[in-house]
Every structure is written in C-alpha cells, then in structure tokens.
Amino acid sequence: MSRPAIEIDNLNVEERLELIESLWESLVADPSNVPVTDAQKQLLDERLDAIEAGDDTGTPWEEVKARILKRLS
C-alpha cells in the first residue's frame, strides 16, 4: 500500500482538521473498521437514551468545530 507524502507540519489548523475528517470518513465507510470497546458502547447507549428521552439535544457540529478551532488558534 502506497502512502501519499504529507508534510503535516506544513499544514495549517484548518487543513489538519480537513485531513482528520477525510481519514475518519474513510474509516466509517465500513463501521467494522472502527473498534469500539464495551465501555464505549455502554456510554453511547446511555447518550442515545438521553437524546431519545429529550434530555440531551446535542451540540451542532459547526459550534463544536468553532470551539476546537478557537482552542487551537
């Protein structure tokens, strides 16, 4: 398997986040590629239960991304 040469140190924060997003999307195309522990499954089930009960509406991605970018700048 050949790997593209990426000079990660030369990427700005936004480019690095885009790279992470691309990598993640390539993994989740087949969920069996992403290992999940029993503890993680339990936490996900608890969070899903909270959302379904209306106790947690989550946070929009754009808001989360903005917070991350603010921390990194």
mmCIF file of the N, C-alpha and C atoms, coordinates in Angstrom:
data_MODEL
# 
_entry.id   MODEL 
# 
loop_
_atom_site.group_PDB 
_atom_site.id 
_atom_site.type_symbol 
_atom_site.label_atom_id 
_atom_site.label_alt_id 
_atom_site.label_comp_id 
_atom_site.label_asym_id 
_atom_site.label_entity_id 
_atom_site.label_seq_id 
_atom_site.pdbx_PDB_ins_code 
_atom_site.Cartn_x 
_atom_site.Cartn_y 
_atom_site.Cartn_z 
_atom_site.occupancy 
_atom_site.B_iso_or_equiv 
_atom_site.pdbx_formal_charge 
_atom_site.auth_seq_id 
_atom_site.auth_comp_id 
_atom_site.auth_asym_id 
_atom_site.auth_atom_id 
_atom_site.pdbx_PDB_model_num 
ATOM 1   N N  . MET A 1 1  ? 0.847   -1.168 0.000  1.00 0.00 ? 1  MET A N  1 
ATOM 2   C CA . MET A 1 1  ? 0.000   0.000  0.000  1.00 0.00 ? 1  MET A CA 1 
ATOM 3   C C  . MET A 1 1  ? 0.891   1.230  0.000  1.00 0.00 ? 1  MET A C  1 
ATOM 4   N N  . SER A 1 2  ? 0.693   2.082  -0.994 1.00 0.00 ? 2  SER A N  1 
ATOM 5   C CA . SER A 1 2  ? 1.487   3.304  -1.032 1.00 0.00 ? 2  SER A CA 1 
ATOM 6   C C  . SER A 1 2  ? 0.791   4.394  -0.228 1.00 0.00 ? 2  SER A C  1 
ATOM 7   N N  . ARG A 1 3  ? 1.584   5.239  0.357  1.00 0.00 ? 3  ARG A N  1 
ATOM 8   C CA . ARG A 1 3  ? 1.050   6.327  1.176  1.00 0.00 ? 3  ARG A CA 1 
ATOM 9   C C  . ARG A 1 3  ? 1.471   7.651  0.556  1.00 0.00 ? 3  ARG A C  1 
ATOM 10  N N  . PRO A 1 4  ? 0.525   8.576  0.460  1.00 0.00 ? 4  PRO A N  1 
ATOM 11  C CA . PRO A 1 4  ? 0.922   9.883  -0.060 1.00 0.00 ? 4  PRO A CA 1 
ATOM 12  C C  . PRO A 1 4  ? 1.808   10.608 0.946  1.00 0.00 ? 4  PRO A C  1 
ATOM 13  N N  . ALA A 1 5  ? 2.772   11.333 0.425  1.00 0.00 ? 5  ALA A N  1 
ATOM 14  C CA . ALA A 1 5  ? 3.654   12.109 1.302  1.00 0.00 ? 5  ALA A CA 1 
ATOM 15  C C  . ALA A 1 5  ? 2.926   13.373 1.715  1.00 0.00 ? 5  ALA A C  1 
ATOM 16  N N  . ILE A 1 6  ? 2.719   13.526 3.010  1.00 0.00 ? 6  ILE A N  1 
ATOM 17  C CA . ILE A 1 6  ? 2.051   14.707 3.540  1.00 0.00 ? 6  ILE A CA 1 
ATOM 18  C C  . ILE A 1 6  ? 2.968   15.347 4.564  1.00 0.00 ? 6  ILE A C  1 
ATOM 19  N N  . GLU A 1 7  ? 3.292   16.587 4.335  1.00 0.00 ? 7  GLU A N  1 
ATOM 20  C CA . GLU A 1 7  ? 4.094   17.340 5.284  1.00 0.00 ? 7  GLU A CA 1 
ATOM 21  C C  . GLU A 1 7  ? 3.154   17.947 6.317  1.00 0.00 ? 7  GLU A C  1 
ATOM 22  N N  . ILE A 1 8  ? 2.789   17.149 7.326  1.00 0.00 ? 8  ILE A N  1 
ATOM 23  C CA . ILE A 1 8  ? 1.795   17.574 8.306  1.00 0.00 ? 8  ILE A CA 1 
ATOM 24  C C  . ILE A 1 8  ? 2.201   18.869 8.989  1.00 0.00 ? 8  ILE A C  1 
ATOM 25  N N  . ASP A 1 9  ? 3.465   19.035 9.274  1.00 0.00 ? 9  ASP A N  1 
ATOM 26  C CA . ASP A 1 9  ? 3.922   20.252 9.951  1.00 0.00 ? 9  ASP A CA 1 
ATOM 27  C C  . ASP A 1 9  ? 3.709   21.506 9.107  1.00 0.00 ? 9  ASP A C  1 
ATOM 28  N N  . ASN A 1 10 ? 3.553   21.326 7.803  1.00 0.00 ? 10 ASN A N  1 
ATOM 29  C CA . ASN A 1 10 ? 3.347   22.473 6.918  1.00 0.00 ? 10 ASN A CA 1 
ATOM 30  C C  . ASN A 1 10 ? 1.867   22.817 6.738  1.00 0.00 ? 10 ASN A C  1 
ATOM 31  N N  . LEU A 1 11 ? 0.969   22.001 7.291  1.00 0.00 ? 11 LEU A N  1 
ATOM 32  C CA . LEU A 1 11 ? -0.462  22.262 7.175  1.00 0.00 ? 11 LEU A CA 1 
ATOM 33  C C  . LEU A 1 11 ? -0.926  23.201 8.277  1.00 0.00 ? 11 LEU A C  1 
ATOM 34  N N  . ASN A 1 12 ? -1.859  24.090 7.933  1.00 0.00 ? 12 ASN A N  1 
ATOM 35  C CA . ASN A 1 12 ? -2.427  24.934 8.979  1.00 0.00 ? 12 ASN A CA 1 
ATOM 36  C C  . ASN A 1 12 ? -3.506  24.145 9.715  1.00 0.00 ? 12 ASN A C  1 
ATOM 37  N N  . VAL A 1 13 ? -4.078  24.721 10.751 1.00 0.00 ? 13 VAL A N  1 
ATOM 38  C CA . VAL A 1 13 ? -5.036  24.012 11.599 1.00 0.00 ? 13 VAL A CA 1 
ATOM 39  C C  . VAL A 1 13 ? -6.233  23.536 10.785 1.00 0.00 ? 13 VAL A C  1 
ATOM 40  N N  . GLU A 1 14 ? -6.778  24.402 9.953  1.00 0.00 ? 14 GLU A N  1 
ATOM 41  C CA . GLU A 1 14 ? -7.948  24.014 9.164  1.00 0.00 ? 14 GLU A CA 1 
ATOM 42  C C  . GLU A 1 14 ? -7.622  22.853 8.225  1.00 0.00 ? 14 GLU A C  1 
ATOM 43  N N  . GLU A 1 15 ? -6.461  22.876 7.601  1.00 0.00 ? 15 GLU A N  1 
ATOM 44  C CA . GLU A 1 15 ? -6.054  21.793 6.709  1.00 0.00 ? 15 GLU A CA 1 
ATOM 45  C C  . GLU A 1 15 ? -5.873  20.485 7.476  1.00 0.00 ? 15 GLU A C  1 
ATOM 46  N N  . ARG A 1 16 ? -5.339  20.572 8.684  1.00 0.00 ? 16 ARG A N  1 
ATOM 47  C CA . ARG A 1 16 ? -5.177  19.368 9.512  1.00 0.00 ? 16 ARG A CA 1 
ATOM 48  C C  . ARG A 1 16 ? -6.534  18.789 9.894  1.00 0.00 ? 16 ARG A C  1 
ATOM 49  N N  . LEU A 1 17 ? -7.471  19.661 10.261 1.00 0.00 ? 17 LEU A N  1 
ATOM 50  C CA . LEU A 1 17 ? -8.815  19.185 10.596 1.00 0.00 ? 17 LEU A CA 1 
ATOM 51  C C  . LEU A 1 17 ? -9.490  18.539 9.380  1.00 0.00 ? 17 LEU A C  1 
ATOM 52  N N  . GLU A 1 18 ? -9.292  19.118 8.207  1.00 0.00 ? 18 GLU A N  1 
ATOM 53  C CA . GLU A 1 18 ? -9.844  18.529 6.988  1.00 0.00 ? 18 GLU A CA 1 
ATOM 54  C C  . GLU A 1 18 ? -9.232  17.151 6.734  1.00 0.00 ? 18 GLU A C  1 
ATOM 55  N N  . LEU A 1 19 ? -7.946  17.016 6.994  1.00 0.00 ? 19 LEU A N  1 
ATOM 56  C CA . LEU A 1 19 ? -7.280  15.729 6.831  1.00 0.00 ? 19 LEU A CA 1 
ATOM 57  C C  . LEU A 1 19 ? -7.844  14.702 7.805  1.00 0.00 ? 19 LEU A C  1 
ATOM 58  N N  . ILE A 1 20 ? -8.028  15.117 9.050  1.00 0.00 ? 20 ILE A N  1 
ATOM 59  C CA . ILE A 1 20 ? -8.613  14.221 10.055 1.00 0.00 ? 20 ILE A CA 1 
ATOM 60  C C  . ILE A 1 20 ? -10.005 13.788 9.615  1.00 0.00 ? 20 ILE A C  1 
ATOM 61  N N  . GLU A 1 21 ? -10.790 14.747 9.135  1.00 0.00 ? 21 GLU A N  1 
ATOM 62  C CA . GLU A 1 21 ? -12.144 14.437 8.686  1.00 0.00 ? 21 GLU A CA 1 
ATOM 63  C C  . GLU A 1 21 ? -12.125 13.445 7.526  1.00 0.00 ? 21 GLU A C  1 
ATOM 64  N N  . SER A 1 22 ? -11.220 13.638 6.583  1.00 0.00 ? 22 SER A N  1 
ATOM 65  C CA . SER A 1 22 ? -11.103 12.714 5.444  1.00 0.00 ? 22 SER A CA 1 
ATOM 66  C C  . SER A 1 22 ? -10.704 11.317 5.905  1.00 0.00 ? 22 SER A C  1 
ATOM 67  N N  . LEU A 1 23 ? -9.763  11.256 6.827  1.00 0.00 ? 23 LEU A N  1 
ATOM 68  C CA . LEU A 1 23 ? -9.345  9.962  7.364  1.00 0.00 ? 23 LEU A CA 1 
ATOM 69  C C  . LEU A 1 23 ? -10.502 9.262  8.065  1.00 0.00 ? 23 LEU A C  1 
ATOM 70  N N  . TRP A 1 24 ? -11.232 10.025 8.885  1.00 0.00 ? 24 TRP A N  1 
ATOM 71  C CA . TRP A 1 24 ? -12.358 9.456  9.619  1.00 0.00 ? 24 TRP A CA 1 
ATOM 72  C C  . TRP A 1 24 ? -13.418 8.931  8.651  1.00 0.00 ? 24 TRP A C  1 
ATOM 73  N N  . GLU A 1 25 ? -13.746 9.732  7.631  1.00 0.00 ? 25 GLU A N  1 
ATOM 74  C CA . GLU A 1 25 ? -14.749 9.310  6.660  1.00 0.00 ? 25 GLU A CA 1 
ATOM 75  C C  . GLU A 1 25 ? -14.327 8.025  5.950  1.00 0.00 ? 25 GLU A C  1 
ATOM 76  N N  . SER A 1 26 ? -13.033 7.874  5.708  1.00 0.00 ? 26 SER A N  1 
ATOM 77  C CA . SER A 1 26 ? -12.563 6.655  5.047  1.00 0.00 ? 26 SER A CA 1 
ATOM 78  C C  . SER A 1 26 ? -12.706 5.441  5.962  1.00 0.00 ? 26 SER A C  1 
ATOM 79  N N  . LEU A 1 27 ? -12.627 5.656  7.269  1.00 0.00 ? 27 LEU A N  1 
ATOM 80  C CA . LEU A 1 27 ? -12.794 4.557  8.224  1.00 0.00 ? 27 LEU A CA 1 
ATOM 81  C C  . LEU A 1 27 ? -14.256 4.188  8.416  1.00 0.00 ? 27 LEU A C  1 
ATOM 82  N N  . VAL A 1 28 ? -15.113 5.179  8.578  1.00 0.00 ? 28 VAL A N  1 
ATOM 83  C CA . VAL A 1 28 ? -16.509 4.898  8.893  1.00 0.00 ? 28 VAL A CA 1 
ATOM 84  C C  . VAL A 1 28 ? -17.316 4.443  7.689  1.00 0.00 ? 28 VAL A C  1 
ATOM 85  N N  . ALA A 1 29 ? -16.718 4.459  6.507  1.00 0.00 ? 29 ALA A N  1 
ATOM 86  C CA . ALA A 1 29 ? -17.402 3.917  5.337  1.00 0.00 ? 29 ALA A CA 1 
ATOM 87  C C  . ALA A 1 29 ? -17.757 2.455  5.600  1.00 0.00 ? 29 ALA A C  1 
ATOM 88  N N  . ASP A 1 30 ? -16.939 1.795  6.405  1.00 0.00 ? 30 ASP A N  1 
ATOM 89  C CA . ASP A 1 30 ? -17.200 0.425  6.839  1.00 0.00 ? 30 ASP A CA 1 
ATOM 90  C C  . ASP A 1 30 ? -17.050 0.410  8.364  1.00 0.00 ? 30 ASP A C  1 
ATOM 91  N N  . PRO A 1 31 ? -18.176 0.501  9.098  1.00 0.00 ? 31 PRO A N  1 
ATOM 92  C CA . PRO A 1 31 ? -18.109 0.614  10.562 1.00 0.00 ? 31 PRO A CA 1 
ATOM 93  C C  . PRO A 1 31 ? -17.303 -0.490 11.247 1.00 0.00 ? 31 PRO A C  1 
ATOM 94  N N  . SER A 1 32 ? -17.153 -1.635 10.611 1.00 0.00 ? 32 SER A N  1 
ATOM 95  C CA . SER A 1 32 ? -16.373 -2.697 11.241 1.00 0.00 ? 32 SER A CA 1 
ATOM 96  C C  . SER A 1 32 ? -14.892 -2.327 11.330 1.00 0.00 ? 32 SER A C  1 
ATOM 97  N N  . ASN A 1 33 ? -14.479 -1.285 10.628 1.00 0.00 ? 33 ASN A N  1 
ATOM 98  C CA . ASN A 1 33 ? -13.090 -0.821 10.692 1.00 0.00 ? 33 ASN A CA 1 
ATOM 99  C C  . ASN A 1 33 ? -12.789 -0.059 11.982 1.00 0.00 ? 33 ASN A C  1 
ATOM 100 N N  . VAL A 1 34 ? -13.836 0.367  12.688 1.00 0.00 ? 34 VAL A N  1 
ATOM 101 C CA . VAL A 1 34 ? -13.651 1.202  13.868 1.00 0.00 ? 34 VAL A CA 1 
ATOM 102 C C  . VAL A 1 34 ? -13.940 0.376  15.116 1.00 0.00 ? 34 VAL A C  1 
ATOM 103 N N  . PRO A 1 35 ? -12.895 -0.008 15.850 1.00 0.00 ? 35 PRO A N  1 
ATOM 104 C CA . PRO A 1 35 ? -13.126 -0.809 17.052 1.00 0.00 ? 35 PRO A CA 1 
ATOM 105 C C  . PRO A 1 35 ? -13.777 0.033  18.153 1.00 0.00 ? 35 PRO A C  1 
ATOM 106 N N  . VAL A 1 36 ? -14.734 -0.567 18.832 1.00 0.00 ? 36 VAL A N  1 
ATOM 107 C CA . VAL A 1 36 ? -15.430 0.093  19.927 1.00 0.00 ? 36 VAL A CA 1 
ATOM 108 C C  . VAL A 1 36 ? -15.411 -0.844 21.131 1.00 0.00 ? 36 VAL A C  1 
ATOM 109 N N  . THR A 1 37 ? -14.938 -0.331 22.264 1.00 0.00 ? 37 THR A N  1 
ATOM 110 C CA . THR A 1 37 ? -14.883 -1.153 23.476 1.00 0.00 ? 37 THR A CA 1 
ATOM 111 C C  . THR A 1 37 ? -16.281 -1.289 24.082 1.00 0.00 ? 37 THR A C  1 
ATOM 112 N N  . ASP A 1 38 ? -16.441 -2.230 24.989 1.00 0.00 ? 38 ASP A N  1 
ATOM 113 C CA . ASP A 1 38 ? -17.722 -2.389 25.675 1.00 0.00 ? 38 ASP A CA 1 
ATOM 114 C C  . ASP A 1 38 ? -18.082 -1.133 26.463 1.00 0.00 ? 38 ASP A C  1 
ATOM 115 N N  . ALA A 1 39 ? -17.090 -0.502 27.088 1.00 0.00 ? 39 ALA A N  1 
ATOM 116 C CA . ALA A 1 39 ? -17.342 0.723  27.846 1.00 0.00 ? 39 ALA A CA 1 
ATOM 117 C C  . ALA A 1 39 ? -17.824 1.841  26.920 1.00 0.00 ? 39 ALA A C  1 
ATOM 118 N N  . GLN A 1 40 ? -17.240 1.937  25.734 1.00 0.00 ? 40 GLN A N  1 
ATOM 119 C CA . GLN A 1 40 ? -17.671 2.952  24.774 1.00 0.00 ? 40 GLN A CA 1 
ATOM 120 C C  . GLN A 1 40 ? -19.091 2.662  24.289 1.00 0.00 ? 40 GLN A C  1 
ATOM 121 N N  . LYS A 1 41 ? -19.390 1.380  24.051 1.00 0.00 ? 41 LYS A N  1 
ATOM 122 C CA . LYS A 1 41 ? -20.745 1.010  23.634 1.00 0.00 ? 41 LYS A CA 1 
ATOM 123 C C  . LYS A 1 41 ? -21.759 1.391  24.712 1.00 0.00 ? 41 LYS A C  1 
ATOM 124 N N  . GLN A 1 42 ? -21.427 1.159  25.965 1.00 0.00 ? 42 GLN A N  1 
ATOM 125 C CA . GLN A 1 42 ? -22.327 1.492  27.067 1.00 0.00 ? 42 GLN A CA 1 
ATOM 126 C C  . GLN A 1 42 ? -22.555 3.001  27.128 1.00 0.00 ? 42 GLN A C  1 
ATOM 127 N N  . LEU A 1 43 ? -21.487 3.781  26.998 1.00 0.00 ? 43 LEU A N  1 
ATOM 128 C CA . LEU A 1 43 ? -21.611 5.232  27.028 1.00 0.00 ? 43 LEU A CA 1 
ATOM 129 C C  . LEU A 1 43 ? -22.464 5.723  25.854 1.00 0.00 ? 43 LEU A C  1 
ATOM 130 N N  . LEU A 1 44 ? -22.238 5.159  24.673 1.00 0.00 ? 44 LEU A N  1 
ATOM 131 C CA . LEU A 1 44 ? -23.043 5.545  23.514 1.00 0.00 ? 44 LEU A CA 1 
ATOM 132 C C  . LEU A 1 44 ? -24.515 5.207  23.730 1.00 0.00 ? 44 LEU A C  1 
ATOM 133 N N  . ASP A 1 45 ? -24.784 4.039  24.307 1.00 0.00 ? 45 ASP A N  1 
ATOM 134 C CA . ASP A 1 45 ? -26.173 3.662  24.598 1.00 0.00 ? 45 ASP A CA 1 
ATOM 135 C C  . ASP A 1 45 ? -26.810 4.638  25.587 1.00 0.00 ? 45 ASP A C  1 
ATOM 136 N N  . GLU A 1 46 ? -26.059 5.035  26.613 1.00 0.00 ? 46 GLU A N  1 
ATOM 137 C CA . GLU A 1 46 ? -26.572 5.986  27.596 1.00 0.00 ? 46 GLU A CA 1 
ATOM 138 C C  . GLU A 1 46 ? -26.868 7.335  26.954 1.00 0.00 ? 46 GLU A C  1 
ATOM 139 N N  . ARG A 1 47 ? -25.990 7.782  26.091 1.00 0.00 ? 47 ARG A N  1 
ATOM 140 C CA . ARG A 1 47 ? -26.203 9.064  25.419 1.00 0.00 ? 47 ARG A CA 1 
ATOM 141 C C  . ARG A 1 47 ? -27.386 8.994  24.461 1.00 0.00 ? 47 ARG A C  1 
ATOM 142 N N  . LEU A 1 48 ? -27.528 7.884  23.759 1.00 0.00 ? 48 LEU A N  1 
ATOM 143 C CA . LEU A 1 48 ? -28.671 7.711  22.863 1.00 0.00 ? 48 LEU A CA 1 
ATOM 144 C C  . LEU A 1 48 ? -29.971 7.702  23.651 1.00 0.00 ? 48 LEU A C  1 
ATOM 145 N N  . ASP A 1 49 ? -29.973 7.028  24.787 1.00 0.00 ? 49 ASP A N  1 
ATOM 146 C CA . ASP A 1 49 ? -31.162 7.016  25.649 1.00 0.00 ? 49 ASP A CA 1 
ATOM 147 C C  . ASP A 1 49 ? -31.521 8.436  26.082 1.00 0.00 ? 49 ASP A C  1 
ATOM 148 N N  . ALA A 1 50 ? -30.517 9.245  26.444 1.00 0.00 ? 50 ALA A N  1 
ATOM 149 C CA . ALA A 1 50 ? -30.766 10.623 26.878 1.00 0.00 ? 50 ALA A CA 1 
ATOM 150 C C  . ALA A 1 50 ? -31.342 11.454 25.736 1.00 0.00 ? 50 ALA A C  1 
ATOM 151 N N  . ILE A 1 51 ? -30.818 11.264 24.536 1.00 0.00 ? 51 ILE A N  1 
ATOM 152 C CA . ILE A 1 51 ? -31.334 12.004 23.378 1.00 0.00 ? 51 ILE A CA 1 
ATOM 153 C C  . ILE A 1 51 ? -32.775 11.598 23.096 1.00 0.00 ? 51 ILE A C  1 
ATOM 154 N N  . GLU A 1 52 ? -33.035 10.296 23.104 1.00 0.00 ? 52 GLU A N  1 
ATOM 155 C CA . GLU A 1 52 ? -34.388 9.805  22.814 1.00 0.00 ? 52 GLU A CA 1 
ATOM 156 C C  . GLU A 1 52 ? -35.387 10.256 23.876 1.00 0.00 ? 52 GLU A C  1 
ATOM 157 N N  . ALA A 1 53 ? -34.923 10.453 25.116 1.00 0.00 ? 53 ALA A N  1 
ATOM 158 C CA . ALA A 1 53 ? -35.792 10.912 26.198 1.00 0.00 ? 53 ALA A CA 1 
ATOM 159 C C  . ALA A 1 53 ? -35.966 12.436 26.172 1.00 0.00 ? 53 ALA A C  1 
ATOM 160 N N  . GLY A 1 54 ? -35.224 13.110 25.292 1.00 0.00 ? 54 GLY A N  1 
ATOM 161 C CA . GLY A 1 54 ? -35.310 14.565 25.207 1.00 0.00 ? 54 GLY A CA 1 
ATOM 162 C C  . GLY A 1 54 ? -34.469 15.288 26.230 1.00 0.00 ? 54 GLY A C  1 
ATOM 163 N N  . ASP A 1 55 ? -33.613 14.567 26.935 1.00 0.00 ? 55 ASP A N  1 
ATOM 164 C CA . ASP A 1 55 ? -32.776 15.168 27.970 1.00 0.00 ? 55 ASP A CA 1 
ATOM 165 C C  . ASP A 1 55 ? -31.494 15.791 27.410 1.00 0.00 ? 55 ASP A C  1 
ATOM 166 N N  . ASP A 1 56 ? -31.165 15.488 26.166 1.00 0.00 ? 56 ASP A N  1 
ATOM 167 C CA . ASP A 1 56 ? -29.929 15.985 25.560 1.00 0.00 ? 56 ASP A CA 1 
ATOM 168 C C  . ASP A 1 56 ? -30.181 16.194 24.080 1.00 0.00 ? 56 ASP A C  1 
ATOM 169 N N  . THR A 1 57 ? -30.013 17.422 23.632 1.00 0.00 ? 57 THR A N  1 
ATOM 170 C CA . THR A 1 57 ? -30.230 17.710 22.216 1.00 0.00 ? 57 THR A CA 1 
ATOM 171 C C  . THR A 1 57 ? -28.919 17.750 21.448 1.00 0.00 ? 57 THR A C  1 
ATOM 172 N N  . GLY A 1 58 ? -27.807 17.599 22.134 1.00 0.00 ? 58 GLY A N  1 
ATOM 173 C CA . GLY A 1 58 ? -26.515 17.614 21.479 1.00 0.00 ? 58 GLY A CA 1 
ATOM 174 C C  . GLY A 1 58 ? -26.059 19.028 21.155 1.00 0.00 ? 58 GLY A C  1 
ATOM 175 N N  . THR A 1 59 ? -24.946 19.131 20.434 1.00 0.00 ? 59 THR A N  1 
ATOM 176 C CA . THR A 1 59 ? -24.376 20.400 20.031 1.00 0.00 ? 59 THR A CA 1 
ATOM 177 C C  . THR A 1 59 ? -24.136 20.361 18.530 1.00 0.00 ? 59 THR A C  1 
ATOM 178 N N  . PRO A 1 60 ? -24.579 21.379 17.805 1.00 0.00 ? 60 PRO A N  1 
ATOM 179 C CA . PRO A 1 60 ? -24.361 21.393 16.357 1.00 0.00 ? 60 PRO A CA 1 
ATOM 180 C C  . PRO A 1 60 ? -22.868 21.321 16.012 1.00 0.00 ? 60 PRO A C  1 
ATOM 181 N N  . TRP A 1 61 ? -22.536 20.598 14.934 1.00 0.00 ? 61 TRP A N  1 
ATOM 182 C CA . TRP A 1 61 ? -21.159 20.396 14.518 1.00 0.00 ? 61 TRP A CA 1 
ATOM 183 C C  . TRP A 1 61 ? -20.436 21.728 14.332 1.00 0.00 ? 61 TRP A C  1 
ATOM 184 N N  . GLU A 1 62 ? -21.068 22.701 13.689 1.00 0.00 ? 62 GLU A N  1 
ATOM 185 C CA . GLU A 1 62 ? -20.396 23.971 13.442 1.00 0.00 ? 62 GLU A CA 1 
ATOM 186 C C  . GLU A 1 62 ? -19.962 24.637 14.748 1.00 0.00 ? 62 GLU A C  1 
ATOM 187 N N  . GLU A 1 63 ? -20.776 24.513 15.785 1.00 0.00 ? 63 GLU A N  1 
ATOM 188 C CA . GLU A 1 63 ? -20.425 25.081 17.090 1.00 0.00 ? 63 GLU A CA 1 
ATOM 189 C C  . GLU A 1 63 ? -19.241 24.333 17.699 1.00 0.00 ? 63 GLU A C  1 
ATOM 190 N N  . VAL A 1 64 ? -19.254 23.027 17.613 1.00 0.00 ? 64 VAL A N  1 
ATOM 191 C CA . VAL A 1 64 ? -18.144 22.214 18.137 1.00 0.00 ? 64 VAL A CA 1 
ATOM 192 C C  . VAL A 1 64 ? -16.861 22.536 17.378 1.00 0.00 ? 64 VAL A C  1 
ATOM 193 N N  . LYS A 1 65 ? -16.952 22.579 16.054 1.00 0.00 ? 65 LYS A N  1 
ATOM 194 C CA . LYS A 1 65 ? -15.781 22.873 15.227 1.00 0.00 ? 65 LYS A CA 1 
ATOM 195 C C  . LYS A 1 65 ? -15.211 24.249 15.568 1.00 0.00 ? 65 LYS A C  1 
ATOM 196 N N  . ALA A 1 66 ? -16.087 25.244 15.740 1.00 0.00 ? 66 ALA A N  1 
ATOM 197 C CA . ALA A 1 66 ? -15.646 26.595 16.089 1.00 0.00 ? 66 ALA A CA 1 
ATOM 198 C C  . ALA A 1 66 ? -14.911 26.604 17.421 1.00 0.00 ? 66 ALA A C  1 
ATOM 199 N N  . ARG A 1 67 ? -15.408 25.849 18.397 1.00 0.00 ? 67 ARG A N  1 
ATOM 200 C CA . ARG A 1 67 ? -14.734 25.778 19.708 1.00 0.00 ? 67 ARG A CA 1 
ATOM 201 C C  . ARG A 1 67 ? -13.354 25.147 19.567 1.00 0.00 ? 67 ARG A C  1 
ATOM 202 N N  . ILE A 1 68 ? -13.268 24.097 18.769 1.00 0.00 ? 68 ILE A N  1 
ATOM 203 C CA . ILE A 1 68 ? -11.962 23.437 18.556 1.00 0.00 ? 68 ILE A CA 1 
ATOM 204 C C  . ILE A 1 68 ? -10.988 24.391 17.887 1.00 0.00 ? 68 ILE A C  1 
ATOM 205 N N  . LEU A 1 69 ? -11.450 25.046 16.834 1.00 0.00 ? 69 LEU A N  1 
ATOM 206 C CA . LEU A 1 69 ? -10.564 25.976 16.118 1.00 0.00 ? 69 LEU A CA 1 
ATOM 207 C C  . LEU A 1 69 ? -10.122 27.125 17.027 1.00 0.00 ? 69 LEU A C  1 
ATOM 208 N N  . LYS A 1 70 ? -11.004 27.588 17.888 1.00 0.00 ? 70 LYS A N  1 
ATOM 209 C CA . LYS A 1 70 ? -10.657 28.669 18.817 1.00 0.00 ? 70 LYS A CA 1 
ATOM 210 C C  . LYS A 1 70 ? -9.561  28.204 19.789 1.00 0.00 ? 70 LYS A C  1 
ATOM 211 N N  . ARG A 1 71 ? -9.686  26.970 20.277 1.00 0.00 ? 71 ARG A N  1 
ATOM 212 C CA . ARG A 1 71 ? -8.669  26.436 21.197 1.00 0.00 ? 71 ARG A CA 1 
ATOM 213 C C  . ARG A 1 71 ? -7.315  26.299 20.533 1.00 0.00 ? 71 ARG A C  1 
ATOM 214 N N  . LEU A 1 72 ? -7.322  25.964 19.248 1.00 0.00 ? 72 LEU A N  1 
ATOM 215 C CA . LEU A 1 72 ? -6.076  25.713 18.532 1.00 0.00 ? 72 LEU A CA 1 
ATOM 216 C C  . LEU A 1 72 ? -5.409  26.986 18.011 1.00 0.00 ? 72 LEU A C  1 
ATOM 217 N N  . SER A 1 73 ? -6.123  28.085 18.034 1.00 0.00 ? 73 SER A N  1 
ATOM 218 C CA . SER A 1 73 ? -5.535  29.311 17.486 1.00 0.00 ? 73 SER A CA 1 
ATOM 219 C C  . SER A 1 73 ? -4.873  30.149 18.560 1.00 0.00 ? 73 SER A C  1 
# 
